[in-house]
Amino acid sequence: MIDSISKSLSSIKKISFSVLDDGFIRLIDWMGSDESIVQAARVSYGSGTKKISEDRALIRYLMRQKHTSPFEMCEIKLHVRVPMDCWRQWIRHRTANVNEYSTRYSIAIDAAKTTKPNEWRMQAKHNRQGSNGFLENTVGRHLSLREQEIQKACREVYQERINLGVAREQARKDLPLSTYTEAYWKIDLHNLLHFLELRMSPMAQYEIRQYANVIGNNIVKKWVPLAWEAFLDYRLNSLTLSSEEIKITRMLINNEINQALNIMMKNRMIVKANNKWKKTVESQEFEQKLKVMGIQIPWDNKA
């Protein structure tokens, strides 16, 4: 199995997976496999894991019980090309080793993330850091034209400074955040899965979600298929309920609607005003969980 995985990864090594309009992800190197996770766990827990004879079962147990160190035995190194505004979110994950393209030493990459007229997203009303829906194409065409103008002007100013001998470290200061940067990014599997759990979420910004999807589905899935399967089952596609949400869910299943609403109001998850239910961010997130479980939301038609 290790040989087949190695061949599978070797076949995509240094192949560019395109992301957005000019970004990419390349697999540079890797260490470890599903077997490395199993070996580390059995050394760590000794005879305690001998009852779990199957590698898949052990990996699923480790994922389910939130054991982390065995997954740290695997590491991967990627070469990424990403817009600077997206990279700001990416670099917030401070659990990786990073070496980024330097515009102090080199000329800034002559590429910027552009937005098509039908891609301009509207600010979400209930989520300050998110978007919801799209602007009309007529507005989008105007915004895309303005985007093109400002990106072109910024690049021309930057190039003029370089031509006049301005130091690169200073010439770069007015480049837009849409400018692409590149980096080598090395991370262990435990922290990579945490990155993917956050950035593959529908709540994550669209741009970084595209990178996370490529990393997960095109690379990690081939690299550690058993760990990837467990990750999908127990983390990415699972639900976490608070103690109050469990109570409310049980009441809804038992058709105890009024009791459920009382708990919702007590915890200020919903507030009744003008004979309508005003939803909070917490209640909206809980509603999504209920929809996944196929449970009817009794207050939905009153909101």
C-alpha positions as CSV (number, residue, x, y, z in Angstrom):
1,M,0.0,0.0,0.0
2,I,2.8,2.4,0.8
3,D,4.4,1.8,-2.6
4,S,1.1,2.5,-4.4
5,I,0.7,5.7,-2.4
6,S,4.2,6.8,-3.1
7,K,3.7,6.2,-6.8
8,S,0.4,8.2,-6.6
9,L,2.1,11.1,-4.9
10,S,5.2,11.0,-7.2
11,S,2.9,11.3,-10.2
12,I,1.6,14.7,-8.9
13,K,4.8,15.9,-7.4
14,K,5.6,19.5,-8.7
15,I,2.5,19.4,-10.9
16,S,0.7,22.8,-10.6
17,F,-2.9,22.6,-9.4
18,S,-4.5,25.8,-10.6
19,V,-6.4,27.9,-8.1
20,L,-8.4,31.1,-8.8
21,D,-7.2,33.0,-11.9
22,D,-3.4,32.8,-11.5
23,G,-2.7,30.9,-8.3
24,F,-1.4,27.3,-7.9
25,I,-0.5,24.6,-5.4
26,R,2.4,22.2,-6.0
27,L,3.4,19.2,-3.9
28,I,7.2,19.5,-3.2
29,D,7.8,16.8,-0.6
30,W,6.2,14.6,2.1
31,M,7.2,12.4,5.0
32,G,5.2,9.6,6.5
33,S,1.9,7.9,5.6
34,D,-1.1,6.3,7.3
35,E,1.3,3.6,8.5
36,S,3.4,6.2,10.3
37,I,0.4,7.3,12.3
38,V,-0.4,3.7,13.3
39,Q,3.3,3.0,14.2
40,A,3.5,6.1,16.4
41,A,0.2,5.3,18.2
42,R,1.3,1.8,18.9
43,V,4.6,2.9,20.3
44,S,2.9,5.5,22.4
45,Y,0.1,3.4,23.8
46,G,1.8,0.0,23.8
47,S,-0.4,-2.9,24.7
48,G,-3.4,-0.6,25.1
49,T,-4.0,-0.6,21.3
50,K,-3.4,-4.2,20.5
51,K,-7.1,-4.9,20.6
52,I,-7.5,-2.6,17.6
53,S,-5.7,-4.7,15.0
54,E,-6.8,-3.0,11.9
55,D,-5.0,0.2,10.9
56,R,-8.2,1.8,9.7
57,A,-9.9,1.2,12.9
58,L,-7.0,2.6,14.9
59,I,-6.8,5.7,12.9
60,R,-10.5,6.3,13.2
61,Y,-10.2,5.8,16.9
62,L,-7.4,8.3,17.2
63,M,-9.4,10.8,15.2
64,R,-12.6,10.2,17.1
65,Q,-10.9,10.5,20.5
66,K,-8.9,13.7,19.4
67,H,-5.5,12.2,19.8
68,T,-3.1,14.5,18.0
69,S,0.6,13.5,18.3
70,P,0.4,10.4,16.0
71,F,-0.8,12.6,13.2
72,E,2.2,14.9,13.8
73,M,4.5,12.1,12.5
74,C,3.5,13.0,9.0
75,E,4.7,16.2,7.3
76,I,4.1,17.8,3.9
77,K,5.7,20.7,2.0
78,L,3.8,22.7,-0.6
79,H,4.7,25.5,-3.0
80,V,1.8,27.9,-3.1
81,R,0.9,31.0,-5.2
82,V,-1.8,33.1,-3.5
83,P,-3.1,36.7,-3.4
84,M,-1.7,38.7,-0.5
85,D,-5.1,39.3,1.1
86,C,-5.8,35.6,1.1
87,W,-2.2,34.9,2.3
88,R,-2.9,37.1,5.3
89,Q,-5.6,34.6,6.5
90,W,-3.4,31.7,5.6
91,I,-0.4,32.9,7.6
92,R,-2.6,33.2,10.7
93,H,-2.1,29.5,11.1
94,R,1.2,29.8,12.9
95,T,1.9,26.1,13.1
96,A,3.8,25.8,9.8
97,N,7.3,26.5,8.6
98,V,7.1,29.2,5.9
99,N,9.6,30.8,3.5
100,E,7.9,33.4,1.4
101,Y,8.9,35.1,-1.8
102,S,10.6,38.4,-0.8
103,T,9.9,41.6,-2.7
104,R,12.9,43.1,-0.9
105,Y,15.2,40.9,-2.9
106,S,13.1,40.3,-6.0
107,I,10.8,42.1,-8.3
108,A,7.1,41.7,-7.2
109,I,5.2,39.0,-9.1
110,D,3.5,40.7,-12.0
111,A,0.1,39.1,-11.4
112,A,-3.0,40.2,-9.4
113,K,-6.3,38.5,-8.5
114,T,-9.0,39.9,-10.7
115,T,-12.8,39.7,-10.2
116,K,-15.3,38.9,-12.9
117,P,-18.4,41.1,-13.1
118,N,-20.6,38.3,-11.7
119,E,-18.2,37.5,-8.8
120,W,-18.7,40.6,-6.7
121,R,-20.2,39.4,-3.4
122,M,-22.4,41.4,-1.1
123,Q,-21.8,41.9,2.6
124,A,-23.8,39.4,4.8
125,K,-26.3,41.1,7.1
126,H,-25.8,38.8,10.0
127,N,-22.1,37.9,9.6
128,R,-19.7,40.8,9.7
129,Q,-16.8,38.8,8.3
130,G,-18.8,37.0,5.5
131,S,-20.6,37.5,2.3
132,N,-24.0,36.6,1.0
133,G,-25.2,36.8,-2.6
134,F,-23.9,38.8,-5.6
135,L,-24.2,42.3,-6.9
136,E,-25.9,42.8,-10.3
137,N,-23.8,42.3,-13.4
138,T,-24.2,46.0,-14.4
139,V,-22.6,47.1,-11.0
140,G,-20.1,44.2,-11.3
141,R,-18.9,45.4,-14.7
142,H,-18.2,48.9,-13.3
143,L,-16.4,47.4,-10.3
144,S,-14.3,45.1,-12.5
145,L,-13.3,48.0,-14.7
146,R,-12.3,50.1,-11.7
147,E,-10.3,47.1,-10.4
148,Q,-8.5,46.8,-13.7
149,E,-7.7,50.6,-13.6
150,I,-6.3,50.6,-10.1
151,Q,-4.3,47.4,-10.5
152,K,-2.7,48.8,-13.7
153,A,-1.9,52.2,-12.1
154,C,-0.4,50.6,-9.1
155,R,1.8,48.3,-11.2
156,E,2.9,51.2,-13.4
157,V,3.9,53.3,-10.3
158,Y,5.8,50.4,-8.9
159,Q,7.7,49.8,-12.1
160,E,8.5,53.5,-12.5
161,R,10.0,53.5,-9.0
162,I,12.1,50.4,-9.8
163,N,13.3,52.0,-13.1
164,L,14.3,55.2,-11.3
165,G,16.4,53.2,-8.8
166,V,14.1,53.2,-5.8
167,A,14.9,50.4,-3.3
168,R,12.7,47.4,-3.8
169,E,11.7,47.4,-0.2
170,Q,10.2,50.9,-0.6
171,A,9.0,50.7,-4.2
172,R,6.6,47.9,-3.2
173,K,4.6,49.8,-0.5
174,D,1.7,50.8,-2.8
175,L,1.1,47.4,-4.4
176,P,-2.5,46.2,-3.9
177,L,-3.3,43.2,-1.7
178,S,-4.6,41.5,-4.8
179,T,-0.9,41.0,-5.9
180,Y,0.2,37.4,-5.9
181,T,2.9,36.1,-3.6
182,E,4.5,32.7,-3.4
183,A,5.7,30.6,-0.5
184,Y,7.0,27.2,0.6
185,W,4.7,25.9,3.3
186,K,5.6,22.9,5.4
187,I,3.3,21.5,8.1
188,D,2.5,18.3,10.0
189,L,-0.7,16.4,9.3
190,H,-2.4,17.3,12.6
191,N,-2.1,21.0,12.1
192,L,-2.8,20.7,8.4
193,L,-6.2,19.0,9.2
194,H,-7.0,21.8,11.6
195,F,-6.3,24.3,8.7
196,L,-8.5,22.3,6.4
197,E,-11.3,22.0,8.9
198,L,-11.5,25.8,9.2
199,R,-10.8,26.7,5.6
200,M,-12.9,24.1,3.8
201,S,-15.9,25.2,5.9
202,P,-18.7,27.0,4.0
203,M,-18.1,29.8,6.5
204,A,-14.6,30.4,5.2
205,Q,-13.9,33.0,2.6
206,Y,-14.4,31.8,-0.9
207,E,-10.8,32.4,-2.1
208,I,-9.0,30.5,0.6
209,R,-11.6,27.8,0.5
210,Q,-10.6,27.1,-3.1
211,Y,-7.0,26.5,-2.0
212,A,-8.1,24.3,1.0
213,N,-10.3,22.2,-1.3
214,V,-7.4,21.5,-3.7
215,I,-5.0,20.6,-0.9
216,G,-7.5,18.3,0.7
217,N,-9.1,16.6,-2.3
218,N,-6.1,16.5,-4.7
219,I,-3.2,15.9,-2.3
220,V,-4.1,14.8,1.3
221,K,-6.6,12.3,0.0
222,K,-3.9,10.6,-2.0
223,W,-1.2,10.9,0.7
224,V,-3.1,9.5,3.8
225,P,-6.4,8.0,2.5
226,L,-7.3,6.4,5.9
227,A,-6.7,9.6,7.9
228,W,-8.5,11.6,5.2
229,E,-11.6,9.3,5.4
230,A,-11.6,9.6,9.2
231,F,-11.2,13.4,9.0
232,L,-14.2,13.7,6.7
233,D,-16.4,11.5,9.0
234,Y,-15.4,12.8,12.4
235,R,-14.5,16.4,11.8
236,L,-15.3,18.1,8.5
237,N,-18.7,16.5,7.9
238,S,-19.7,16.0,11.6
239,L,-21.8,18.2,13.9
240,T,-21.0,19.5,17.4
241,L,-23.9,20.3,19.7
242,S,-23.7,22.2,22.9
243,S,-25.4,20.9,26.0
244,E,-28.3,23.3,25.5
245,E,-28.5,22.4,21.8
246,I,-28.8,18.7,22.8
247,K,-31.7,19.6,25.2
248,I,-33.5,21.6,22.5
249,T,-32.9,18.9,19.8
250,R,-34.3,16.2,22.1
251,M,-37.4,18.4,22.8
252,L,-38.0,19.1,19.1
253,I,-37.8,15.3,18.4
254,N,-40.4,14.7,21.1
255,N,-42.6,17.6,19.8
256,E,-42.1,19.6,22.9
257,I,-42.1,22.8,20.9
258,N,-42.9,25.3,23.7
259,Q,-40.3,24.0,26.0
260,A,-37.7,24.2,23.3
261,L,-38.7,27.8,22.5
262,N,-38.4,28.7,26.2
263,I,-34.9,27.4,26.4
264,M,-34.1,29.3,23.2
265,M,-35.4,32.5,24.7
266,K,-33.8,31.9,28.1
267,N,-30.4,31.7,26.4
268,R,-31.3,34.6,24.1
269,M,-30.7,32.5,21.0
270,I,-34.0,34.0,19.7
271,V,-35.9,37.1,20.8
272,K,-39.5,37.7,20.2
273,A,-40.4,41.2,18.9
274,N,-43.5,42.4,17.1
275,N,-44.8,38.8,17.2
276,K,-41.8,37.6,15.2
277,W,-38.7,35.7,16.2
278,K,-35.5,37.7,15.8
279,K,-32.6,35.3,15.2
280,T,-29.1,35.6,16.6
281,V,-25.9,34.3,14.8
282,E,-25.9,31.4,17.3
283,S,-29.5,30.5,16.5
284,Q,-28.8,30.6,12.7
285,E,-25.8,28.3,13.2
286,F,-28.0,25.9,15.2
287,E,-30.6,26.0,12.5
288,Q,-28.1,24.8,10.0
289,K,-27.3,21.8,12.3
290,L,-31.0,21.0,12.6
291,K,-31.5,21.1,8.8
292,V,-28.6,18.7,8.4
293,M,-30.3,16.3,10.8
294,G,-33.6,16.8,9.0
295,I,-35.4,18.3,12.0
296,Q,-38.1,20.9,11.3
297,I,-37.5,24.4,12.7
298,P,-40.8,25.4,14.4
299,W,-39.9,29.1,14.6
300,D,-38.7,29.4,11.0
301,N,-42.0,30.4,9.5
302,K,-42.5,33.2,12.1
303,A,-39.1,34.8,11.7
